[in-house]
Amino acid sequence: MEETGLHTEPFAAEREWQIEGIPVLTASVLVPDPGPEKNAPRRIRRYYQLQCRSFLRYCERWLLPQAEAEYRQALESSAPLPSFRAELDYHVTYNEGGLWSLYTQSREFTGPGLPLITQRGDTWDLAAGYPVPLSGFFSKGTAWRKKLLTLASEEIQRRERAGAGRFHENWRRELRRRFNSQNYYLTSEGLAFFFPMYALGPASEGIPTFFVPYDETLQKKETAD
């Protein structure tokens, strides 16, 4: 670990599951690996190694039975055999001032149409070796949840007026209900927070993401000092 940043290398893993010798599901994983150095990187390394194992277990326990069921059905109807695929990778979005931020994203290809995308964000205080809560980036006393929901609401309305987005009729209710303070990551320009796929709109909207620029309310390096 460097003084203000974290160096990592990608750790890769792959699995293939077969039914009667026929591949029906493949999974590939790419997660960050800081190596077994010092306390904070060691904790971070364990965290993403666990995420890798959890993803592969999920594939085996949930996707494989679906793939097998479709395989059996395809044999009965002489249809093309299924070929499910699942991927997990990551993108580092910020690595300055003792803060290391990224998001991991999984994609499930289980048939025609768009894949199911699941995303999670992590922001680490490297000195402490623990994740930073979203509230830590706002000035004390700031109604930060209300601020973020208002910003997202205004952005959705702008996108709809411009014809640049299509959202559910009940998106206002779902915006409040599906908000999760863990779903965020940092960038060099500000903070990004997001909602699950299908939470606010159809699959074509992907992962709805909104940005808050750094200003007097959003503190860029408050937790790193």
PyMOL CGO cylinders between C-alpha atoms (Angstrom):
from pymol import cmd
from pymol.cgo import CYLINDER

trace = [
    CYLINDER, 0.00, 0.00, 0.00, 1.26, 3.41, -0.96, 0.3, 1, 1, 1, 1, 1, 1,
    CYLINDER, 1.26, 3.41, -0.96, 0.80, 6.47, 1.20, 0.3, 1, 1, 1, 1, 1, 1,
    CYLINDER, 0.80, 6.47, 1.20, -2.33, 7.75, -0.50, 0.3, 1, 1, 1, 1, 1, 1,
    CYLINDER, -2.33, 7.75, -0.50, -3.36, 4.97, -2.90, 0.3, 1, 1, 1, 1, 1, 1,
    CYLINDER, -3.36, 4.97, -2.90, -3.69, 1.23, -3.28, 0.3, 1, 1, 1, 1, 1, 1,
    CYLINDER, -3.69, 1.23, -3.28, -2.07, -0.90, -5.95, 0.3, 1, 1, 1, 1, 1, 1,
    CYLINDER, -2.07, -0.90, -5.95, -3.93, -4.05, -6.98, 0.3, 1, 1, 1, 1, 1, 1,
    CYLINDER, -3.93, -4.05, -6.98, -3.65, -6.76, -9.58, 0.3, 1, 1, 1, 1, 1, 1,
    CYLINDER, -3.65, -6.76, -9.58, -6.67, -8.59, -11.02, 0.3, 1, 1, 1, 1, 1, 1,
    CYLINDER, -6.67, -8.59, -11.02, -7.41, -12.03, -9.61, 0.3, 1, 1, 1, 1, 1, 1,
    CYLINDER, -7.41, -12.03, -9.61, -9.17, -14.28, -12.13, 0.3, 1, 1, 1, 1, 1, 1,
    CYLINDER, -9.17, -14.28, -12.13, -11.17, -17.46, -11.71, 0.3, 1, 1, 1, 1, 1, 1,
    CYLINDER, -11.17, -17.46, -11.71, -13.28, -19.57, -14.08, 0.3, 1, 1, 1, 1, 1, 1,
    CYLINDER, -13.28, -19.57, -14.08, -15.70, -22.47, -13.65, 0.3, 1, 1, 1, 1, 1, 1,
    CYLINDER, -15.70, -22.47, -13.65, -17.68, -24.67, -15.99, 0.3, 1, 1, 1, 1, 1, 1,
    CYLINDER, -17.68, -24.67, -15.99, -20.62, -26.91, -15.14, 0.3, 1, 1, 1, 1, 1, 1,
    CYLINDER, -20.62, -26.91, -15.14, -21.73, -29.79, -17.32, 0.3, 1, 1, 1, 1, 1, 1,
    CYLINDER, -21.73, -29.79, -17.32, -24.82, -31.97, -17.56, 0.3, 1, 1, 1, 1, 1, 1,
    CYLINDER, -24.82, -31.97, -17.56, -24.16, -35.40, -19.05, 0.3, 1, 1, 1, 1, 1, 1,
    CYLINDER, -24.16, -35.40, -19.05, -20.88, -34.11, -20.43, 0.3, 1, 1, 1, 1, 1, 1,
    CYLINDER, -20.88, -34.11, -20.43, -22.46, -31.06, -22.08, 0.3, 1, 1, 1, 1, 1, 1,
    CYLINDER, -22.46, -31.06, -22.08, -21.41, -27.59, -20.83, 0.3, 1, 1, 1, 1, 1, 1,
    CYLINDER, -21.41, -27.59, -20.83, -24.52, -25.67, -19.74, 0.3, 1, 1, 1, 1, 1, 1,
    CYLINDER, -24.52, -25.67, -19.74, -23.07, -22.93, -17.53, 0.3, 1, 1, 1, 1, 1, 1,
    CYLINDER, -23.07, -22.93, -17.53, -19.77, -21.05, -17.43, 0.3, 1, 1, 1, 1, 1, 1,
    CYLINDER, -19.77, -21.05, -17.43, -18.67, -18.40, -14.95, 0.3, 1, 1, 1, 1, 1, 1,
    CYLINDER, -18.67, -18.40, -14.95, -15.75, -16.00, -15.04, 0.3, 1, 1, 1, 1, 1, 1,
    CYLINDER, -15.75, -16.00, -15.04, -14.59, -13.78, -12.18, 0.3, 1, 1, 1, 1, 1, 1,
    CYLINDER, -14.59, -13.78, -12.18, -12.22, -10.83, -12.04, 0.3, 1, 1, 1, 1, 1, 1,
    CYLINDER, -12.22, -10.83, -12.04, -11.73, -9.15, -8.64, 0.3, 1, 1, 1, 1, 1, 1,
    CYLINDER, -11.73, -9.15, -8.64, -9.00, -6.85, -7.27, 0.3, 1, 1, 1, 1, 1, 1,
    CYLINDER, -9.00, -6.85, -7.27, -6.11, -8.39, -5.33, 0.3, 1, 1, 1, 1, 1, 1,
    CYLINDER, -6.11, -8.39, -5.33, -3.76, -6.10, -3.34, 0.3, 1, 1, 1, 1, 1, 1,
    CYLINDER, -3.76, -6.10, -3.34, -1.61, -9.04, -2.28, 0.3, 1, 1, 1, 1, 1, 1,
    CYLINDER, -1.61, -9.04, -2.28, -0.96, -10.22, 1.30, 0.3, 1, 1, 1, 1, 1, 1,
    CYLINDER, -0.96, -10.22, 1.30, 0.64, -7.00, 2.52, 0.3, 1, 1, 1, 1, 1, 1,
    CYLINDER, 0.64, -7.00, 2.52, -0.06, -5.21, 5.81, 0.3, 1, 1, 1, 1, 1, 1,
    CYLINDER, -0.06, -5.21, 5.81, -3.38, -5.13, 7.63, 0.3, 1, 1, 1, 1, 1, 1,
    CYLINDER, -3.38, -5.13, 7.63, -5.65, -3.02, 5.41, 0.3, 1, 1, 1, 1, 1, 1,
    CYLINDER, -5.65, -3.02, 5.41, -4.76, -4.69, 2.08, 0.3, 1, 1, 1, 1, 1, 1,
    CYLINDER, -4.76, -4.69, 2.08, -5.01, -8.12, 3.73, 0.3, 1, 1, 1, 1, 1, 1,
    CYLINDER, -5.01, -8.12, 3.73, -8.55, -7.34, 4.91, 0.3, 1, 1, 1, 1, 1, 1,
    CYLINDER, -8.55, -7.34, 4.91, -9.47, -5.98, 1.49, 0.3, 1, 1, 1, 1, 1, 1,
    CYLINDER, -9.47, -5.98, 1.49, -7.99, -9.06, -0.17, 0.3, 1, 1, 1, 1, 1, 1,
    CYLINDER, -7.99, -9.06, -0.17, -10.07, -11.38, 2.02, 0.3, 1, 1, 1, 1, 1, 1,
    CYLINDER, -10.07, -11.38, 2.02, -13.18, -9.35, 1.25, 0.3, 1, 1, 1, 1, 1, 1,
    CYLINDER, -13.18, -9.35, 1.25, -12.88, -9.77, -2.52, 0.3, 1, 1, 1, 1, 1, 1,
    CYLINDER, -12.88, -9.77, -2.52, -11.73, -13.37, -2.32, 0.3, 1, 1, 1, 1, 1, 1,
    CYLINDER, -11.73, -13.37, -2.32, -14.93, -14.03, -0.38, 0.3, 1, 1, 1, 1, 1, 1,
    CYLINDER, -14.93, -14.03, -0.38, -16.94, -12.16, -3.00, 0.3, 1, 1, 1, 1, 1, 1,
    CYLINDER, -16.94, -12.16, -3.00, -15.39, -14.37, -5.68, 0.3, 1, 1, 1, 1, 1, 1,
    CYLINDER, -15.39, -14.37, -5.68, -16.30, -17.58, -3.80, 0.3, 1, 1, 1, 1, 1, 1,
    CYLINDER, -16.30, -17.58, -3.80, -19.80, -16.31, -3.04, 0.3, 1, 1, 1, 1, 1, 1,
    CYLINDER, -19.80, -16.31, -3.04, -20.42, -15.52, -6.70, 0.3, 1, 1, 1, 1, 1, 1,
    CYLINDER, -20.42, -15.52, -6.70, -19.34, -18.99, -7.81, 0.3, 1, 1, 1, 1, 1, 1,
    CYLINDER, -19.34, -18.99, -7.81, -21.54, -20.59, -5.12, 0.3, 1, 1, 1, 1, 1, 1,
    CYLINDER, -21.54, -20.59, -5.12, -24.45, -18.47, -6.33, 0.3, 1, 1, 1, 1, 1, 1,
    CYLINDER, -24.45, -18.47, -6.33, -23.89, -19.70, -9.88, 0.3, 1, 1, 1, 1, 1, 1,
    CYLINDER, -23.89, -19.70, -9.88, -23.85, -23.31, -8.74, 0.3, 1, 1, 1, 1, 1, 1,
    CYLINDER, -23.85, -23.31, -8.74, -26.83, -23.11, -6.41, 0.3, 1, 1, 1, 1, 1, 1,
    CYLINDER, -26.83, -23.11, -6.41, -29.14, -20.84, -8.44, 0.3, 1, 1, 1, 1, 1, 1,
    CYLINDER, -29.14, -20.84, -8.44, -28.09, -20.64, -12.08, 0.3, 1, 1, 1, 1, 1, 1,
    CYLINDER, -28.09, -20.64, -12.08, -27.06, -24.26, -12.57, 0.3, 1, 1, 1, 1, 1, 1,
    CYLINDER, -27.06, -24.26, -12.57, -30.51, -25.69, -11.66, 0.3, 1, 1, 1, 1, 1, 1,
    CYLINDER, -30.51, -25.69, -11.66, -32.08, -23.25, -14.13, 0.3, 1, 1, 1, 1, 1, 1,
    CYLINDER, -32.08, -23.25, -14.13, -29.61, -24.28, -16.82, 0.3, 1, 1, 1, 1, 1, 1,
    CYLINDER, -29.61, -24.28, -16.82, -30.25, -27.96, -16.14, 0.3, 1, 1, 1, 1, 1, 1,
    CYLINDER, -30.25, -27.96, -16.14, -34.02, -27.49, -16.32, 0.3, 1, 1, 1, 1, 1, 1,
    CYLINDER, -34.02, -27.49, -16.32, -33.69, -25.74, -19.69, 0.3, 1, 1, 1, 1, 1, 1,
    CYLINDER, -33.69, -25.74, -19.69, -31.30, -28.46, -20.85, 0.3, 1, 1, 1, 1, 1, 1,
    CYLINDER, -31.30, -28.46, -20.85, -33.85, -31.19, -20.05, 0.3, 1, 1, 1, 1, 1, 1,
    CYLINDER, -33.85, -31.19, -20.05, -36.63, -29.23, -21.72, 0.3, 1, 1, 1, 1, 1, 1,
    CYLINDER, -36.63, -29.23, -21.72, -34.51, -28.63, -24.81, 0.3, 1, 1, 1, 1, 1, 1,
    CYLINDER, -34.51, -28.63, -24.81, -33.81, -32.35, -25.14, 0.3, 1, 1, 1, 1, 1, 1,
    CYLINDER, -33.81, -32.35, -25.14, -37.52, -33.17, -24.93, 0.3, 1, 1, 1, 1, 1, 1,
    CYLINDER, -37.52, -33.17, -24.93, -38.48, -30.58, -27.54, 0.3, 1, 1, 1, 1, 1, 1,
    CYLINDER, -38.48, -30.58, -27.54, -35.39, -30.96, -29.77, 0.3, 1, 1, 1, 1, 1, 1,
    CYLINDER, -35.39, -30.96, -29.77, -34.61, -27.28, -29.22, 0.3, 1, 1, 1, 1, 1, 1,
    CYLINDER, -34.61, -27.28, -29.22, -31.11, -25.75, -29.12, 0.3, 1, 1, 1, 1, 1, 1,
    CYLINDER, -31.11, -25.75, -29.12, -29.30, -26.60, -25.89, 0.3, 1, 1, 1, 1, 1, 1,
    CYLINDER, -29.30, -26.60, -25.89, -28.89, -23.73, -23.42, 0.3, 1, 1, 1, 1, 1, 1,
    CYLINDER, -28.89, -23.73, -23.42, -25.56, -22.10, -22.72, 0.3, 1, 1, 1, 1, 1, 1,
    CYLINDER, -25.56, -22.10, -22.72, -25.78, -19.93, -19.62, 0.3, 1, 1, 1, 1, 1, 1,
    CYLINDER, -25.78, -19.93, -19.62, -22.95, -17.54, -18.80, 0.3, 1, 1, 1, 1, 1, 1,
    CYLINDER, -22.95, -17.54, -18.80, -22.20, -15.41, -15.74, 0.3, 1, 1, 1, 1, 1, 1,
    CYLINDER, -22.20, -15.41, -15.74, -19.49, -12.77, -15.34, 0.3, 1, 1, 1, 1, 1, 1,
    CYLINDER, -19.49, -12.77, -15.34, -18.20, -10.72, -12.42, 0.3, 1, 1, 1, 1, 1, 1,
    CYLINDER, -18.20, -10.72, -12.42, -15.66, -7.93, -12.84, 0.3, 1, 1, 1, 1, 1, 1,
    CYLINDER, -15.66, -7.93, -12.84, -14.68, -4.60, -11.26, 0.3, 1, 1, 1, 1, 1, 1,
    CYLINDER, -14.68, -4.60, -11.26, -13.82, -1.00, -12.08, 0.3, 1, 1, 1, 1, 1, 1,
    CYLINDER, -13.82, -1.00, -12.08, -11.70, 1.20, -9.80, 0.3, 1, 1, 1, 1, 1, 1,
    CYLINDER, -11.70, 1.20, -9.80, -13.17, 4.71, -9.93, 0.3, 1, 1, 1, 1, 1, 1,
    CYLINDER, -13.17, 4.71, -9.93, -11.11, 6.61, -7.31, 0.3, 1, 1, 1, 1, 1, 1,
    CYLINDER, -11.11, 6.61, -7.31, -7.71, 6.03, -5.69, 0.3, 1, 1, 1, 1, 1, 1,
    CYLINDER, -7.71, 6.03, -5.69, -6.49, 9.20, -3.98, 0.3, 1, 1, 1, 1, 1, 1,
    CYLINDER, -6.49, 9.20, -3.98, -6.02, 10.75, -0.56, 0.3, 1, 1, 1, 1, 1, 1,
    CYLINDER, -6.02, 10.75, -0.56, -6.22, 7.47, 1.32, 0.3, 1, 1, 1, 1, 1, 1,
    CYLINDER, -6.22, 7.47, 1.32, -9.56, 6.56, -0.25, 0.3, 1, 1, 1, 1, 1, 1,
    CYLINDER, -9.56, 6.56, -0.25, -10.01, 3.67, -2.65, 0.3, 1, 1, 1, 1, 1, 1,
    CYLINDER, -10.01, 3.67, -2.65, -13.36, 3.34, -4.43, 0.3, 1, 1, 1, 1, 1, 1,
    CYLINDER, -13.36, 3.34, -4.43, -14.71, 0.93, -7.01, 0.3, 1, 1, 1, 1, 1, 1,
    CYLINDER, -14.71, 0.93, -7.01, -17.76, -0.97, -8.13, 0.3, 1, 1, 1, 1, 1, 1,
    CYLINDER, -17.76, -0.97, -8.13, -18.13, -4.63, -8.93, 0.3, 1, 1, 1, 1, 1, 1,
    CYLINDER, -18.13, -4.63, -8.93, -20.65, -5.71, -11.53, 0.3, 1, 1, 1, 1, 1, 1,
    CYLINDER, -20.65, -5.71, -11.53, -22.08, -9.09, -12.44, 0.3, 1, 1, 1, 1, 1, 1,
    CYLINDER, -22.08, -9.09, -12.44, -23.91, -10.02, -15.63, 0.3, 1, 1, 1, 1, 1, 1,
    CYLINDER, -23.91, -10.02, -15.63, -26.07, -13.11, -16.12, 0.3, 1, 1, 1, 1, 1, 1,
    CYLINDER, -26.07, -13.11, -16.12, -26.74, -14.33, -19.66, 0.3, 1, 1, 1, 1, 1, 1,
    CYLINDER, -26.74, -14.33, -19.66, -29.51, -16.90, -19.35, 0.3, 1, 1, 1, 1, 1, 1,
    CYLINDER, -29.51, -16.90, -19.35, -31.37, -16.47, -22.61, 0.3, 1, 1, 1, 1, 1, 1,
    CYLINDER, -31.37, -16.47, -22.61, -32.35, -13.96, -25.30, 0.3, 1, 1, 1, 1, 1, 1,
    CYLINDER, -32.35, -13.96, -25.30, -32.54, -10.31, -24.38, 0.3, 1, 1, 1, 1, 1, 1,
    CYLINDER, -32.54, -10.31, -24.38, -30.44, -8.14, -22.13, 0.3, 1, 1, 1, 1, 1, 1,
    CYLINDER, -30.44, -8.14, -22.13, -28.43, -9.77, -19.33, 0.3, 1, 1, 1, 1, 1, 1,
    CYLINDER, -28.43, -9.77, -19.33, -29.36, -9.26, -15.70, 0.3, 1, 1, 1, 1, 1, 1,
    CYLINDER, -29.36, -9.26, -15.70, -26.88, -6.77, -14.23, 0.3, 1, 1, 1, 1, 1, 1,
    CYLINDER, -26.88, -6.77, -14.23, -26.14, -6.49, -10.52, 0.3, 1, 1, 1, 1, 1, 1,
    CYLINDER, -26.14, -6.49, -10.52, -23.82, -3.80, -9.19, 0.3, 1, 1, 1, 1, 1, 1,
    CYLINDER, -23.82, -3.80, -9.19, -22.34, -2.99, -5.80, 0.3, 1, 1, 1, 1, 1, 1,
    CYLINDER, -22.34, -2.99, -5.80, -20.10, -0.14, -4.73, 0.3, 1, 1, 1, 1, 1, 1,
    CYLINDER, -20.10, -0.14, -4.73, -17.28, -0.10, -2.18, 0.3, 1, 1, 1, 1, 1, 1,
    CYLINDER, -17.28, -0.10, -2.18, -15.28, 2.81, -0.80, 0.3, 1, 1, 1, 1, 1, 1,
    CYLINDER, -15.28, 2.81, -0.80, -12.43, 2.04, 1.59, 0.3, 1, 1, 1, 1, 1, 1,
    CYLINDER, -12.43, 2.04, 1.59, -10.54, 4.15, 4.08, 0.3, 1, 1, 1, 1, 1, 1,
    CYLINDER, -10.54, 4.15, 4.08, -7.07, 2.67, 3.53, 0.3, 1, 1, 1, 1, 1, 1,
    CYLINDER, -7.07, 2.67, 3.53, -5.62, 3.89, 6.82, 0.3, 1, 1, 1, 1, 1, 1,
    CYLINDER, -5.62, 3.89, 6.82, -8.36, 2.25, 8.85, 0.3, 1, 1, 1, 1, 1, 1,
    CYLINDER, -8.36, 2.25, 8.85, -8.92, -0.65, 6.49, 0.3, 1, 1, 1, 1, 1, 1,
    CYLINDER, -8.92, -0.65, 6.49, -12.70, -0.38, 6.63, 0.3, 1, 1, 1, 1, 1, 1,
    CYLINDER, -12.70, -0.38, 6.63, -15.47, 0.78, 4.28, 0.3, 1, 1, 1, 1, 1, 1,
    CYLINDER, -15.47, 0.78, 4.28, -16.56, 4.42, 4.53, 0.3, 1, 1, 1, 1, 1, 1,
    CYLINDER, -16.56, 4.42, 4.53, -20.29, 5.10, 5.08, 0.3, 1, 1, 1, 1, 1, 1,
    CYLINDER, -20.29, 5.10, 5.08, -22.01, 7.38, 2.60, 0.3, 1, 1, 1, 1, 1, 1,
    CYLINDER, -22.01, 7.38, 2.60, -22.89, 9.84, 5.36, 0.3, 1, 1, 1, 1, 1, 1,
    CYLINDER, -22.89, 9.84, 5.36, -19.18, 10.43, 6.01, 0.3, 1, 1, 1, 1, 1, 1,
    CYLINDER, -19.18, 10.43, 6.01, -18.85, 12.52, 2.85, 0.3, 1, 1, 1, 1, 1, 1,
    CYLINDER, -18.85, 12.52, 2.85, -21.38, 15.14, 3.88, 0.3, 1, 1, 1, 1, 1, 1,
    CYLINDER, -21.38, 15.14, 3.88, -21.04, 18.02, 6.31, 0.3, 1, 1, 1, 1, 1, 1,
    CYLINDER, -21.04, 18.02, 6.31, -22.42, 17.41, 9.77, 0.3, 1, 1, 1, 1, 1, 1,
    CYLINDER, -22.42, 17.41, 9.77, -26.12, 18.20, 9.94, 0.3, 1, 1, 1, 1, 1, 1,
    CYLINDER, -26.12, 18.20, 9.94, -26.70, 17.79, 6.20, 0.3, 1, 1, 1, 1, 1, 1,
    CYLINDER, -26.70, 17.79, 6.20, -29.93, 16.04, 5.25, 0.3, 1, 1, 1, 1, 1, 1,
    CYLINDER, -29.93, 16.04, 5.25, -27.91, 14.00, 2.80, 0.3, 1, 1, 1, 1, 1, 1,
    CYLINDER, -27.91, 14.00, 2.80, -30.53, 11.34, 2.03, 0.3, 1, 1, 1, 1, 1, 1,
    CYLINDER, -30.53, 11.34, 2.03, -33.10, 13.99, 1.10, 0.3, 1, 1, 1, 1, 1, 1,
    CYLINDER, -33.10, 13.99, 1.10, -30.46, 15.81, -0.95, 0.3, 1, 1, 1, 1, 1, 1,
    CYLINDER, -30.46, 15.81, -0.95, -29.65, 12.69, -2.97, 0.3, 1, 1, 1, 1, 1, 1,
    CYLINDER, -29.65, 12.69, -2.97, -33.27, 11.70, -3.56, 0.3, 1, 1, 1, 1, 1, 1,
    CYLINDER, -33.27, 11.70, -3.56, -34.13, 15.23, -4.69, 0.3, 1, 1, 1, 1, 1, 1,
    CYLINDER, -34.13, 15.23, -4.69, -31.19, 15.27, -7.08, 0.3, 1, 1, 1, 1, 1, 1,
    CYLINDER, -31.19, 15.27, -7.08, -32.19, 11.88, -8.53, 0.3, 1, 1, 1, 1, 1, 1,
    CYLINDER, -32.19, 11.88, -8.53, -35.81, 12.97, -8.91, 0.3, 1, 1, 1, 1, 1, 1,
    CYLINDER, -35.81, 12.97, -8.91, -34.84, 16.13, -10.78, 0.3, 1, 1, 1, 1, 1, 1,
    CYLINDER, -34.84, 16.13, -10.78, -32.47, 14.19, -13.03, 0.3, 1, 1, 1, 1, 1, 1,
    CYLINDER, -32.47, 14.19, -13.03, -35.13, 11.60, -13.90, 0.3, 1, 1, 1, 1, 1, 1,
    CYLINDER, -35.13, 11.60, -13.90, -37.56, 14.36, -14.85, 0.3, 1, 1, 1, 1, 1, 1,
    CYLINDER, -37.56, 14.36, -14.85, -34.91, 16.01, -17.04, 0.3, 1, 1, 1, 1, 1, 1,
    CYLINDER, -34.91, 16.01, -17.04, -34.21, 12.72, -18.80, 0.3, 1, 1, 1, 1, 1, 1,
    CYLINDER, -34.21, 12.72, -18.80, -37.89, 12.08, -19.41, 0.3, 1, 1, 1, 1, 1, 1,
    CYLINDER, -37.89, 12.08, -19.41, -38.48, 15.57, -20.80, 0.3, 1, 1, 1, 1, 1, 1,
    CYLINDER, -38.48, 15.57, -20.80, -35.50, 15.16, -23.13, 0.3, 1, 1, 1, 1, 1, 1,
    CYLINDER, -35.50, 15.16, -23.13, -36.65, 11.71, -24.24, 0.3, 1, 1, 1, 1, 1, 1,
    CYLINDER, -36.65, 11.71, -24.24, -33.40, 10.28, -22.91, 0.3, 1, 1, 1, 1, 1, 1,
    CYLINDER, -33.40, 10.28, -22.91, -34.94, 7.87, -20.43, 0.3, 1, 1, 1, 1, 1, 1,
    CYLINDER, -34.94, 7.87, -20.43, -38.02, 5.78, -19.73, 0.3, 1, 1, 1, 1, 1, 1,
    CYLINDER, -38.02, 5.78, -19.73, -39.01, 5.02, -16.17, 0.3, 1, 1, 1, 1, 1, 1,
    CYLINDER, -39.01, 5.02, -16.17, -41.83, 3.23, -14.34, 0.3, 1, 1, 1, 1, 1, 1,
    CYLINDER, -41.83, 3.23, -14.34, -44.94, 5.23, -13.53, 0.3, 1, 1, 1, 1, 1, 1,
    CYLINDER, -44.94, 5.23, -13.53, -44.30, 4.68, -9.81, 0.3, 1, 1, 1, 1, 1, 1,
    CYLINDER, -44.30, 4.68, -9.81, -40.62, 5.67, -9.93, 0.3, 1, 1, 1, 1, 1, 1,
    CYLINDER, -40.62, 5.67, -9.93, -41.09, 8.35, -7.24, 0.3, 1, 1, 1, 1, 1, 1,
    CYLINDER, -41.09, 8.35, -7.24, -42.22, 5.78, -4.69, 0.3, 1, 1, 1, 1, 1, 1,
    CYLINDER, -42.22, 5.78, -4.69, -39.58, 3.28, -5.75, 0.3, 1, 1, 1, 1, 1, 1,
    CYLINDER, -39.58, 3.28, -5.75, -36.89, 5.96, -5.58, 0.3, 1, 1, 1, 1, 1, 1,
    CYLINDER, -36.89, 5.96, -5.58, -37.46, 6.25, -1.83, 0.3, 1, 1, 1, 1, 1, 1,
    CYLINDER, -37.46, 6.25, -1.83, -38.15, 2.58, -1.23, 0.3, 1, 1, 1, 1, 1, 1,
    CYLINDER, -38.15, 2.58, -1.23, -35.17, 1.17, -3.16, 0.3, 1, 1, 1, 1, 1, 1,
    CYLINDER, -35.17, 1.17, -3.16, -32.58, 3.70, -2.03, 0.3, 1, 1, 1, 1, 1, 1,
    CYLINDER, -32.58, 3.70, -2.03, -29.61, 1.93, -0.41, 0.3, 1, 1, 1, 1, 1, 1,
    CYLINDER, -29.61, 1.93, -0.41, -26.85, 3.99, 1.19, 0.3, 1, 1, 1, 1, 1, 1,
    CYLINDER, -26.85, 3.99, 1.19, -24.32, 1.25, 0.36, 0.3, 1, 1, 1, 1, 1, 1,
    CYLINDER, -24.32, 1.25, 0.36, -24.89, 1.69, -3.39, 0.3, 1, 1, 1, 1, 1, 1,
    CYLINDER, -24.89, 1.69, -3.39, -22.34, 4.39, -4.13, 0.3, 1, 1, 1, 1, 1, 1,
    CYLINDER, -22.34, 4.39, -4.13, -18.77, 4.97, -5.28, 0.3, 1, 1, 1, 1, 1, 1,
    CYLINDER, -18.77, 4.97, -5.28, -16.47, 7.95, -5.72, 0.3, 1, 1, 1, 1, 1, 1,
    CYLINDER, -16.47, 7.95, -5.72, -15.11, 9.48, -8.92, 0.3, 1, 1, 1, 1, 1, 1,
    CYLINDER, -15.11, 9.48, -8.92, -12.64, 12.32, -9.47, 0.3, 1, 1, 1, 1, 1, 1,
    CYLINDER, -12.64, 12.32, -9.47, -15.57, 14.71, -10.11, 0.3, 1, 1, 1, 1, 1, 1,
    CYLINDER, -15.57, 14.71, -10.11, -17.94, 13.65, -7.37, 0.3, 1, 1, 1, 1, 1, 1,
    CYLINDER, -17.94, 13.65, -7.37, -19.99, 10.85, -5.89, 0.3, 1, 1, 1, 1, 1, 1,
    CYLINDER, -19.99, 10.85, -5.89, -22.09, 8.40, -7.89, 0.3, 1, 1, 1, 1, 1, 1,
    CYLINDER, -22.09, 8.40, -7.89, -25.06, 6.61, -6.34, 0.3, 1, 1, 1, 1, 1, 1,
    CYLINDER, -25.06, 6.61, -6.34, -27.18, 4.04, -8.11, 0.3, 1, 1, 1, 1, 1, 1,
    CYLINDER, -27.18, 4.04, -8.11, -30.25, 1.83, -7.97, 0.3, 1, 1, 1, 1, 1, 1,
    CYLINDER, -30.25, 1.83, -7.97, -30.73, -1.83, -8.91, 0.3, 1, 1, 1, 1, 1, 1,
    CYLINDER, -30.73, -1.83, -8.91, -31.68, -2.84, -12.42, 0.3, 1, 1, 1, 1, 1, 1,
    CYLINDER, -31.68, -2.84, -12.42, -35.50, -2.79, -12.86, 0.3, 1, 1, 1, 1, 1, 1,
    CYLINDER, -35.50, -2.79, -12.86, -35.96, -0.71, -9.67, 0.3, 1, 1, 1, 1, 1, 1,
    CYLINDER, -35.96, -0.71, -9.67, -36.89, 2.51, -11.49, 0.3, 1, 1, 1, 1, 1, 1,
    CYLINDER, -36.89, 2.51, -11.49, -37.31, 1.51, -15.10, 0.3, 1, 1, 1, 1, 1, 1,
    CYLINDER, -37.31, 1.51, -15.10, -37.18, -1.31, -17.67, 0.3, 1, 1, 1, 1, 1, 1,
    CYLINDER, -37.18, -1.31, -17.67, -34.07, -3.30, -18.54, 0.3, 1, 1, 1, 1, 1, 1,
    CYLINDER, -34.07, -3.30, -18.54, -33.09, -0.74, -21.16, 0.3, 1, 1, 1, 1, 1, 1,
    CYLINDER, -33.09, -0.74, -21.16, -32.29, 1.73, -18.34, 0.3, 1, 1, 1, 1, 1, 1,
    CYLINDER, -32.29, 1.73, -18.34, -29.62, -0.65, -16.98, 0.3, 1, 1, 1, 1, 1, 1,
    CYLINDER, -29.62, -0.65, -16.98, -28.33, 0.51, -13.59, 0.3, 1, 1, 1, 1, 1, 1,
    CYLINDER, -28.33, 0.51, -13.59, -29.82, 4.00, -12.97, 0.3, 1, 1, 1, 1, 1, 1,
    CYLINDER, -29.82, 4.00, -12.97, -26.90, 6.12, -11.77, 0.3, 1, 1, 1, 1, 1, 1,
    CYLINDER, -26.90, 6.12, -11.77, -26.81, 9.71, -10.53, 0.3, 1, 1, 1, 1, 1, 1,
    CYLINDER, -26.81, 9.71, -10.53, -23.88, 12.03, -9.73, 0.3, 1, 1, 1, 1, 1, 1,
    CYLINDER, -23.88, 12.03, -9.73, -23.25, 14.62, -7.02, 0.3, 1, 1, 1, 1, 1, 1,
    CYLINDER, -23.25, 14.62, -7.02, -20.33, 17.01, -7.69, 0.3, 1, 1, 1, 1, 1, 1,
    CYLINDER, -20.33, 17.01, -7.69, -17.92, 17.91, -4.90, 0.3, 1, 1, 1, 1, 1, 1,
    CYLINDER, -17.92, 17.91, -4.90, -18.91, 21.20, -3.26, 0.3, 1, 1, 1, 1, 1, 1,
    CYLINDER, -18.91, 21.20, -3.26, -19.25, 22.74, 0.16, 0.3, 1, 1, 1, 1, 1, 1,
    CYLINDER, -19.25, 22.74, 0.16, -21.71, 20.00, 1.18, 0.3, 1, 1, 1, 1, 1, 1,
    CYLINDER, -21.71, 20.00, 1.18, -20.08, 16.93, -0.35, 0.3, 1, 1, 1, 1, 1, 1,
    CYLINDER, -20.08, 16.93, -0.35, -16.62, 16.61, 1.19, 0.3, 1, 1, 1, 1, 1, 1,
    CYLINDER, -16.62, 16.61, 1.19, -14.00, 15.08, -1.11, 0.3, 1, 1, 1, 1, 1, 1,
    CYLINDER, -14.00, 15.08, -1.11, -11.48, 13.88, 1.46, 0.3, 1, 1, 1, 1, 1, 1,
    CYLINDER, -11.48, 13.88, 1.46, -13.16, 14.37, 4.81, 0.3, 1, 1, 1, 1, 1, 1,
    CYLINDER, -13.16, 14.37, 4.81, -12.58, 10.84, 6.06, 0.3, 1, 1, 1, 1, 1, 1,
    CYLINDER, -12.58, 10.84, 6.06, -8.99, 10.65, 4.82, 0.3, 1, 1, 1, 1, 1, 1,
    CYLINDER, -8.99, 10.65, 4.82, -7.64, 13.52, 6.90, 0.3, 1, 1, 1, 1, 1, 1,
]
cmd.load_cgo(trace, "trace")
